[in-house]
Amino acid sequence: MVHEVRHGESDDETRVLPHAPEELTSGRLVRLGEGIGKVVYASEHWVIKRERGPSEILALIALWRALRRFDQLLPGGHGPRLLERPGQQIRFLRTQFQAVMLAVPKGLWFMTHIGSIWHTYSARAAKGEEIAAAHLEGTALIPMRITFPPTRVRVGSWPGWLMVSEATERVEMTLHDRINDLARGLRFDEIEVWLNRLLEARLAGWQRGVFSLDAHLKNFGVAGDRVVLLDYGGLTTHWPDVENRLAFDDEPHVQLGLEMTLRDRPDIAERFDAQWRATVNPEVVRACWQRRPAAAAAAGS
């Protein structure tokens, strides 16, 4: 049951369970979503992940490049929509690409531009996971993670079952989806509340010596009244990386994917952009950075 663990408790033993939560083993887990590197399955309160193999990732990168290249030939911008919300069509295309790519030695693919993208993605993902584990684990800034002895769970698609030894807290939805839902309901005051919570979460991360280089709203989730980081691939503790990212100047609400959401409320977009620029700038981030824990300071020096 979900009450076995409480988020934010300092004792690590509260997150190490003698067995998996019953809801993970009592039924078949639903396929919740997928990304380049993983497929996510969920019960009511927990999610588990299946890491993709290199050939799967290479095939998805090749498919992504092909859809981008031939986007103009697909009606109604169908290519980007396939990539944003992968379904049976994109999975079928991925298996076709993967079958073709298996005919060529993997080492040759790694020497191509597709291989270069794979190496960059894999390095960023691994580094991000390492940073999150070292600096954000146990905080309210990321979904809670629990561990338990290896357990077989059933999943609602291929491969049918998985052996897992950890699970993470299931969020209600991405911050991008929450804000779009509020916009459809014309609840614009609440949109500003959630955007303020995003800025508060980012400030808290900086005070721990961690900065996300990719702050799109799809990379954050909603858990109660918390904003949590879902994608660790853009995390850095290296100050020069932060300086380079902060030098990029664009309308903040556009950077976050809110251009269409706030198109009828330019006043909210203007207020948010002003608040973002007053917060996400070298002076404020540097001040937070200087207050980070000693271990984080050593890692980021």
N, C-alpha and C positions, 0 to 999 in steps of 0.2 A: 504494500500500500504506500501511497505517496507520503504519508505522515511519518514514515520511518526516518526521514532525513529532513533537516531544516537548513535552508540556505543561509549562509553567512555565519554559522557557528564556527568557532575557531578550532575546535578539536577535529583533527583530520579523521579520527576514528568514526565520526558521524557520517563520513562519506565512504567508508569501507564496510560493505555489508557482508554478512555470512552467506547470503544467497541472493539471487536476482529478485527484484520486485515481482510479485505474483502476476501482475498485469502483463509482464513481458513474456511469460511462459504459458498463460492460460488460454491464449488465442493466437490467431494469425495477425501479425503486425501489418499495418497498411503502408504502402509505398507513399511517403510524404513528399518527396522531391528528389532532385538530383543536381549535381554540378559537374564540372570537368573532372574532379578527382574523386567523387564519392557519390553514393546513393544512400538516401536517408529513409529509414522505416520508423514507424511510431506506434506507441500505445497511447493511452489517454494522457499520461503525464511525462513519458520518457521517449527519447529517440535513440536509435542505434544507427551505426553507419557501416556501410560496406565500401571499403577502399577499392577503387578501380585499379586494374593492372596497367602497365605501360602501354600495351597494345590498344586497350580501350581508350586511354587518354589520347594517344597518337591519332586514333581514328576520329575522335571527337574534334580534335584540333583541325584535322584535315577537312572534316565536314563543316566546321565553323568557317574556315577560310573559303570553302567552295560556296557556301550559302551567301557569304558576304560579297564574293566576287560576282555571283550571278543574281544578286538581289533584284536588279532591274528587270530580269526576265521573269520574276515571280510576281503574280498579281497582288496588288494591294499591300505591298510590304510584308508578304507572307514569310519571307526568310527570317527577319528579326523576331517575329512573333514565335516562330518555331523554336528559336534559340532561347527566348525569354521564358517560355513555359513548355519545356520538353514533354512530349507525350509519345503515343505509340508511333507516330510518323517519324519523329526524330530518332527514336530507338531503333526502328527498322532501318533507317538510312545509316545509322551508326554501325549496325551489324554488317551491312553491305560493304561499307568502307573498310571495316575491320577485316572482312574476308579477303578483299582485294589486297590490303596491305600485308596480310600474312604471306602472300606469294613472294614478297620481297624481304630479304634478310633485314632483321630489325636494326642491325648496325648501320645499314645504309640509310634508313629513315632518320636515325639519330644524327646523321651528317647533313641533313637538309635543314631548311628554315623551320619546318615543322618540328624537327628534333630540337632545334634551338629554343623554340617556344616551350616545348615540354621541359627542357632543362631549367629554363627560367621559372616556369610555373612550379616545378617540383621543389626548387631551391627556396622560393618564396614561401611556399606552403609549409615546408619543414621548419624554416626559420620562424615563421609566424607561430606555429604550434609550440615551438621551444620557448618563445617569448611569453606567450599566454600562460604556459605552465609555470614559468619562473616568476612572473610579475603580477598575473591577474587571477591565478587559481585561488579559489576560496573567497573571492570578492563578489560583490553584486554586479560587477561590470560584464561578466560573461555567464552563460548558463551553468548551473551547478552540474558537476560531474560526480558520478558514483562508480565504484568498482566492486566487483564480486567475483567469485570463482567462475571459470569458463562454463558457459551455459549454452545449450542449444535452444534456439528460438526459431519459430516458423515465421516466414515472411510471405507477403502476398504477391510475389512475382519471382522470376528467376533469381537465385538458384533454388528457392523454395524453403531453405533453412540456412541459418548462419550460426557459427560458434562465436559468442561475444563474452567479454569480461568487463565491459563498462557501458554506461549509458549517460546521456546528458538530459538536463531539464528541457521539456518541450515548451517552446514559446507559443504564444497565442497566434501570432502572425508576424510578418516583417513590419518594420516601422513604415516602409513605403506603402504597404497594403493598408495599415491602420490610417495613415493620413489620407489616402485616396478614399477609403470608406467614409471618413469624416467629411471630406469635401463633397462626396455625393449626397450626404445628409445635410449639407450646408452648415455644418457645425465647425465653423472656422475659428471660433475662440478656442476650441479644444485642440485644433491643429497647432496653434501657437504654444499651448501648454506642452505638447509633445516635442515640438522643436526646441523649446527651452530645456526639456529633459535631456534631449540629445546633447546640447551644449554642456550641460552639467556633467553628463557621463564622460564627455571628451575631456573636460577639465580634470575630472577625477583620474582618468587614465594618464594624463600628462604628469600629474603629481606623483605617479608611480613610475615615471620615466618611460612611458610607452606612448607612441603616436601612431595613429592609423593613416597611412598614405592614401587609402581608398575609402572615403567616408560616404559613399553612396548609401541612401536609405535602405536599399535592399540588403546591405551587409549588416544591418542592425535588426534586432527583434524586440518584441513587446512581451514582457512577463509581469503581469500585474501592473504596477505603476513604474516599473523599471524599464530602461532602455539598455539592452545587452548587445554586445558585439557577437556576431555569428560567424563571420569570415575573418580568420586571423592572417590571411595571406598578405595583407598590406601593413602588418605591424613592423615597427622598427624601434630600436633604442639608440640609433645612431644619429647624433645631432645634425651632421651635414645633410643627411637624407631629409630631415625635417625642414631645414633651411631651404633646400631646393624645392620642396613641395609648397612651402609657404610663399615662394616667389611667383608661383603660378597665379595669375590674376584673372578671375572670371566672376560672373554673377554667382554668388553662393547658392541661391535657390536653383539655378540652372545646373550647377555642379552636382547637386544632390538629386536631380531628377524631378524637380518640382515645377518645371516651366509650365507644363500643361495644367497641372493641378491648381496652380495659383493664377492662371491666366486671367480669371475674372475678378481676382482680388489683388491688384497691384499694390495696394496699401500694405497688406500682410507681407508680400514679397519684399517690399522696400524696407519695412521694419526689421524683418528677419535678416536681410542682407546687411543692414547697418549693425545689428547686434552680432552677427557672425564676424564681421570685419573688426569689431571692437574686441572680440574674444579670440578668434583664430588668427593671431598675428605673432611675429617673432618675439615681441616684448612680453606678452602674456604667457606664451608657451615657455619662454626662457625662464620667467619667474617661477612657473610651476615646476619646470625641470630642475631648478636649483633646490627645490624642497623634496625631491624624490629620495627614497630610502638609499642608504649607502650602497647596498648590493646593486641596485639599479644604476646608481651613478657610476660604479666601477664598470658595469657592462656597457654603458653608453659612452664611456670616455674614449 
